[in-house]
Amino acid sequence: MFKANDREYSESIITNDGFWPDIDVADFEVFRTIPGDINHSQIAAALVDSVVEINRQLQDIAAQRRAQGYNTAATVPGVSVDGKNELITQYQKAVFARAKADLIGEYASLGRSEGHTGQDNPKTKADLLAEAAYTVRNIKGLKRVGVSLL
């Protein structure tokens, strides 16, 4: 029996660099409510791009933690939920927000319906990019915004 919310989730896993966790594409699809008609390859590509970008932004953090004796983000102590510590939870949030921002253009190509959520709105993309940036700053121990003298 077909149900409106039946959909097939990707079975792909994005293998990360060893410090940061691997990314389960299905987790992203569920967590960020990605429409089922976006191609799994496009979703995986957006996630790979996001992982590369976020990893680059956090390379100093990974190096610091490794120097402290933590070989993976999972071994860094901190608040945890469902077996994921705060570092992994925040990392995934940043990666997922950035990847969804990259996919926003795909929403517009799917066509509009009465239940259209407006997720292809440029403000939505900006909000997702800001969320990723805020989360990366939080991982780095910085406040949401910073001021510097040029």
C-alpha positions in Angstrom: 0.0 0.0 0.0 1.4 3.4 -1.0 1.4 6.2 1.6 2.1 9.8 0.8 5.1 9.9 3.1 6.6 6.6 1.9 10.0 7.3 0.3 13.2 5.6 -0.3 16.2 6.9 1.6 19.8 6.7 0.3 21.9 3.9 1.7 25.1 5.8 1.0 27.7 6.7 3.6 30.2 9.4 3.1 33.6 8.3 4.4 35.2 11.1 6.3 38.8 11.9 7.1 39.2 9.8 10.2 38.8 12.5 12.8 35.3 13.7 11.9 32.5 11.2 11.7 31.3 9.5 8.5 28.0 11.0 7.2 25.0 8.8 6.6 23.1 10.3 3.7 19.8 9.0 5.0 20.3 10.8 8.3 20.6 14.0 6.4 17.5 13.3 4.3 15.5 12.7 7.4 17.0 15.4 9.7 16.7 18.1 7.0 13.4 16.9 5.4 14.9 16.5 2.0 12.2 15.9 -0.7 12.2 12.4 -2.1 12.3 13.5 -5.7 15.8 15.0 -5.4 18.3 12.7 -7.0 20.4 10.7 -4.4 23.6 11.5 -6.4 22.9 15.3 -6.1 22.3 14.9 -2.4 25.5 12.9 -1.9 27.5 15.5 -4.0 26.1 18.4 -1.9 27.1 16.5 1.3 30.6 15.8 0.0 31.1 19.5 -0.9 29.8 20.5 2.6 32.0 18.0 4.4 35.1 19.2 2.5 34.3 22.9 3.3 33.4 22.3 6.9 36.5 20.1 7.4 38.7 22.9 5.9 37.2 25.4 8.3 37.7 23.1 11.3 41.2 21.7 10.4 42.8 23.7 13.3 40.2 22.3 15.8 40.9 18.7 14.6 44.6 19.3 14.9 44.2 20.7 18.4 42.1 17.8 19.6 44.5 15.3 18.1 47.4 17.0 19.9 45.3 16.6 23.1 45.2 12.9 22.5 41.7 12.6 20.9 42.1 10.6 17.7 38.4 11.1 16.7 35.7 13.7 17.4 33.7 10.9 19.0 36.3 10.5 21.8 36.2 14.2 22.8 34.4 14.5 26.1 31.3 16.6 26.3 27.5 16.7 26.5 26.0 13.8 24.5 22.7 12.5 23.3 22.0 9.1 21.7 25.7 8.3 21.8 26.8 11.4 19.9 28.8 14.0 21.8 28.3 17.7 21.3 31.2 18.0 18.9 29.7 15.4 16.5 26.2 16.8 16.9 27.4 20.3 16.1 29.6 19.1 13.2 26.7 17.3 11.6 24.4 20.3 12.1 27.0 22.5 10.2 27.4 20.0 7.4 23.7 19.4 7.1 22.8 23.1 7.0 25.5 23.8 4.4 24.5 20.9 2.2 20.8 21.8 2.4 21.7 25.4 1.3 23.5 23.9 -1.7 20.4 21.9 -2.6 17.9 24.8 -2.3 18.0 25.4 -6.1 16.7 21.9 -6.6 13.6 22.7 -4.7 12.6 25.3 -7.3 13.0 22.8 -10.2 10.6 20.4 -8.5 7.7 22.8 -9.1 5.4 24.4 -6.8 2.4 22.9 -5.1 -0.2 24.1 -2.7 1.9 22.7 0.1 5.0 24.5 -1.1 7.2 25.3 1.9 9.1 28.2 0.4 12.4 26.3 0.9 13.7 27.7 -2.4 13.5 31.2 -1.1 16.9 33.1 -1.2 16.4 34.0 2.5 16.1 30.4 3.4 19.5 29.7 1.7 21.0 32.6 3.6 19.6 31.4 6.9 21.0 27.9 6.3 24.5 29.3 5.5 24.3 31.5 8.6 23.3 28.5 10.7 26.4 26.6 9.4 28.6 29.5 10.0 27.3 30.0 13.6 27.7 26.3 14.3 31.3 26.3 13.1 32.0 29.4 15.2 30.6 27.6 18.2 32.8 24.5 17.6 35.8 26.9 17.5 34.7 28.4 20.8 33.8 31.8 19.3 30.7 33.9 19.8 28.0 34.1 17.1 29.5 37.3 15.7 32.9 38.8 16.0 34.3 42.3 15.4 37.8 43.0 14.3 39.7 46.1 13.5 40.9 46.3 9.9 
